[in-house]
Amino acid sequence: MKNDDMPDQPLSDDPEENLRMENELLRLKLKAELGGDSHSSGDLPPEIENEFLKNVMAFEQNWAKAKDEKPVKVYDLLGKPAFKKSDDLDNEELEKALEEITALLSKKNMEVYFGDEDEYDSPTQYRFITEELFDHETTFMPMPGMTTFFDYEEFHPNHKKDIKNRAEKFLSAWLEKDIQACEWELAHHAILPDHKILSKAEVLTQIEHIFAFSTAFTNEKHEFFDIAFDLEAGMGHAEGGVKYDVVLQTGEKVPVGGAFKLYFSLEHEYWSIVYMVLPGFKYF
């Protein structure tokens, strides 16, 4: 990428020092013109940091320009390619068509993320790209060196999967006694059966109090029995069984186990825990 505002002549006779000075100018330019800010750990080679800063500059400029642009359909960005509807293709034809349209997206610096491998079959992928993504309007124009990603589940949220992922992350954080990771999965308030409301900070304090009595949780096993949600009510749950050993300060191991149930609320399209029944934890 060429930046017309950067000096044509080297800033120093030392190539490495010249790169460092150019990087500093790029950082200042990002901050002054675009409101961006970039920090380096100091361990990054100057040439790598230089390329990174130039890419950031290009991204920021493209994004700033995009805000004033009229939305354009993805289909138009791809050059209005000819395609057949999925119902008009047999399995072999559909696989080939999907491969071709995916290659075209990649050529235009666009990718579609369909989650874990084999989570969504080829017909689903092809229908989504040709029947939905083609009509999707965007103001962000594809550019060399930058890839625009479209997540299938942003168009079709998989709430059951999201709840399970949130539950998995919380259980993992609990068993690792990672209070900060626990915080990410909790709602801003907990609602108890007696209608008492606790702030997230109060719940975290109670969790820390329990963590303080042990050195580790070990030998963990868990499984899910049921995951369900009600979008109209904005509520969901994940329930199953869990067991683990609590290693006390004395070194003694105390087995803990039983059923768990994590209750979730949907807040700003994000599932968060509002109440939990979990072996080893009790609200007070």
C-alpha positions in Angstrom: 0.0 0.0 0.0 1.3 3.4 -0.9 0.5 6.3 1.4 0.7 9.7 -0.4 1.2 11.5 2.9 4.3 9.6 3.9 7.8 11.0 3.0 9.3 9.8 -0.3 12.8 10.1 1.0 14.2 7.9 3.8 14.0 9.5 7.3 17.3 7.9 8.3 20.3 6.2 6.8 19.6 3.2 9.0 16.8 1.1 7.3 15.6 -0.3 10.6 15.5 3.1 12.3 13.8 4.5 9.2 11.0 1.9 9.6 10.6 2.7 13.2 10.3 6.4 12.5 7.8 5.7 9.7 5.8 3.5 12.1 5.7 6.3 14.6 4.4 8.7 11.9 1.7 6.2 10.9 0.6 5.8 14.5 0.4 9.6 14.8 -1.5 9.8 11.5 -4.0 7.2 12.6 -4.7 9.0 15.9 -4.8 12.5 14.3 -6.9 11.9 11.2 -9.0 8.9 12.0 -9.3 8.8 15.7 -7.6 5.4 15.8 -4.8 4.4 18.2 -2.3 1.6 17.8 0.1 0.2 20.4 3.0 -2.2 19.9 4.5 -4.6 22.4 7.9 -3.6 21.3 8.8 -7.1 20.4 7.2 -6.9 16.9 9.8 -6.6 14.1 9.6 -3.1 12.5 8.8 -4.4 9.0 5.9 -6.5 10.4 4.5 -3.6 12.4 4.9 -1.3 9.3 2.7 -3.7 7.2 0.2 -4.0 10.1 -0.1 -0.2 10.5 -0.6 0.3 6.8 -3.3 -2.3 6.8 -5.0 -0.6 9.7 -4.7 2.7 8.0 -6.3 1.3 4.8 -9.1 -0.4 6.9 -9.9 2.8 8.8 -9.9 4.9 5.6 -12.1 2.4 3.9 -14.5 2.3 6.9 -14.7 6.1 7.1 -15.5 6.3 3.4 -18.0 3.5 3.6 -20.1 5.4 6.2 -20.9 7.9 3.4 -21.4 5.4 0.7 -24.8 4.1 -0.5 -25.3 0.4 0.4 -24.6 -2.1 -2.3 -25.9 -5.6 -2.6 -23.3 -8.4 -2.2 -24.6 -9.8 -5.5 -23.6 -6.5 -7.3 -20.1 -6.6 -5.6 -19.6 -10.1 -7.0 -20.4 -8.8 -10.6 -23.9 -10.2 -10.7 -22.9 -13.8 -11.4 -25.3 -16.2 -13.1 -26.6 -18.9 -10.8 -29.3 -21.5 -10.5 -31.7 -22.0 -7.7 -30.9 -24.9 -5.4 -34.1 -26.7 -6.3 -33.0 -26.8 -10.0 -29.7 -28.6 -9.1 -29.0 -32.2 -8.3 -26.5 -33.1 -5.5 -23.5 -33.2 -7.8 -24.4 -29.9 -9.6 -25.1 -28.2 -6.2 -21.7 -29.2 -4.8 -20.0 -27.8 -7.9 -22.0 -24.6 -7.8 -21.3 -24.1 -4.1 -17.6 -24.5 -4.8 -17.7 -22.0 -7.6 -19.6 -19.3 -5.7 -17.4 -19.8 -2.6 -14.3 -19.3 -4.8 -15.9 -16.1 -6.3 -16.5 -14.8 -2.8 -12.9 -15.5 -1.8 -11.7 -13.8 -5.0 -13.6 -10.7 -4.0 -12.2 -10.9 -0.5 -15.3 -12.2 1.1 -15.9 -15.3 3.2 -18.9 -16.9 4.8 -18.5 -18.6 8.2 -20.8 -21.6 8.8 -19.6 -22.6 12.2 -18.1 -26.0 12.9 -17.3 -28.4 10.0 -20.4 -30.2 8.7 -22.7 -28.2 11.0 -24.7 -27.0 8.0 -25.0 -29.1 4.9 -24.2 -27.9 1.3 -27.9 -27.1 0.3 -28.2 -24.9 3.4 -25.0 -23.1 2.6 -25.9 -22.6 -1.1 -29.4 -21.4 -0.4 -28.1 -18.9 2.2 -25.5 -17.5 -0.2 -27.7 -17.2 -3.2 -31.1 -16.5 -1.6 -30.1 -14.3 1.3 -26.5 -13.1 1.2 -26.8 -12.0 -2.4 -29.6 -9.6 -1.4 -27.7 -8.4 1.7 -26.6 -4.7 1.4 -23.3 -3.5 2.7 -21.4 -0.2 2.7 -18.0 -1.8 3.3 -16.3 -2.4 0.0 -13.9 -5.3 -0.5 -10.3 -4.3 -0.6 -6.9 -6.1 -1.2 -5.4 -7.5 1.9 -8.7 -7.3 3.9 -11.4 -10.0 4.1 -15.0 -9.2 4.9 -16.6 -12.1 6.9 -20.3 -12.9 7.0 -21.4 -15.2 9.8 -24.4 -17.4 9.0 -25.5 -17.4 12.6 -25.7 -13.6 12.7 -28.5 -14.1 10.1 -29.9 -17.2 11.7 -29.0 -17.2 15.4 -28.6 -20.7 16.9 -29.9 -20.0 20.3 -29.6 -23.5 21.6 -25.9 -23.6 20.5 -25.3 -20.2 22.1 -26.8 -21.2 25.4 -24.7 -24.4 25.5 -21.5 -22.5 24.6 -22.2 -20.0 27.4 -22.9 -22.8 29.9 -19.7 -24.6 28.8 -17.7 -21.4 29.3 -19.2 -20.8 32.7 -18.6 -24.3 33.9 -15.0 -24.2 32.6 -14.4 -20.9 34.4 -16.0 -22.2 37.6 -13.9 -25.4 37.6 -10.7 -23.4 36.9 -11.7 -20.9 39.6 -11.4 -18.1 37.1 -13.4 -15.3 38.5 -12.9 -13.0 35.5 -14.1 -15.6 33.1 -17.1 -16.2 35.3 -18.0 -12.5 35.1 -18.3 -12.6 31.4 -21.1 -15.1 31.5 -23.2 -13.5 34.3 -26.1 -11.1 33.6 -26.0 -7.6 35.2 -28.4 -8.8 37.9 -29.3 -12.2 39.4 -33.0 -12.9 40.1 -33.5 -15.3 43.0 -36.7 -17.5 43.5 -37.8 -15.2 46.4 -37.6 -12.3 43.9 -34.5 -10.9 45.6 -32.2 -9.2 43.1 -28.4 -9.3 43.4 -26.0 -7.2 41.3 -23.3 -9.0 39.3 -20.7 -7.6 41.7 -22.6 -9.2 44.7 -22.8 -12.6 42.9 -19.1 -12.4 42.1 -18.3 -11.7 45.7 -20.2 -14.8 46.7 -18.3 -16.9 44.1 -15.0 -15.5 45.4 -16.0 -16.4 48.9 -16.5 -20.0 47.9 -13.3 -20.1 45.9 -11.3 -18.9 48.9 -12.0 -22.1 50.8 -10.1 -24.3 48.3 -6.9 -24.5 46.3 -8.4 -26.2 43.2 -11.3 -28.1 41.7 -10.2 -31.4 40.1 -11.4 -34.6 38.4 -14.3 -32.8 36.7 -17.0 -34.5 34.6 -20.2 -33.0 33.3 -22.9 -33.7 30.7 -26.0 -31.8 29.5 -29.5 -33.3 29.7 -31.5 -30.5 28.3 -31.1 -27.1 26.7 -34.2 -25.0 25.9 -35.3 -21.4 25.3 -38.3 -19.2 24.8 -37.6 -16.2 22.6 -40.9 -14.5 23.4 -40.0 -14.5 27.1 -36.3 -14.0 26.5 -35.4 -16.8 28.8 -33.5 -20.1 28.4 -31.8 -22.8 30.5 -29.1 -25.5 30.3 -29.3 -28.4 32.7 -27.3 -31.5 33.3 -25.1 -33.2 35.8 -21.6 -32.3 37.1 -19.1 -33.8 39.6 -15.7 -32.7 40.7 -13.3 -32.8 43.7 -12.8 -29.7 45.9 -9.2 -29.6 47.1 -9.2 -27.9 50.5 -6.3 -25.8 51.9 -5.3 -28.8 54.0 -4.9 -30.9 50.9 -8.1 -33.0 51.6 -10.3 -33.7 48.6 -14.1 -33.4 49.1 -16.2 -34.8 46.3 -19.0 -32.6 45.0 -21.7 -33.5 42.5 -25.2 -33.5 41.4 -27.6 -31.8 39.0 -27.0 -28.3 37.7 -29.3 -25.8 36.0 -28.2 -22.5 34.6 -31.0 -20.0 33.8 -30.3 -17.5 31.1 -31.8 -14.2 29.9 -31.4 -12.7 26.4 -29.9 -9.3 26.8 -29.0 -7.3 23.7 -28.8 -10.6 21.6 -26.5 -12.2 24.2 -27.5 -15.0 26.6 -26.4 -14.3 30.2 -26.8 -16.3 33.4 -29.5 -14.8 35.8 -29.7 -17.6 38.2 -27.9 -20.9 38.8 -28.3 -24.1 40.7 -24.8 -25.6 40.9 -23.3 -28.2 43.2 -20.8 -26.4 45.4 -22.5 -23.0 45.1 -25.3 -21.4 47.2 -26.6 -17.9 47.2 -26.4 -16.2 50.6 
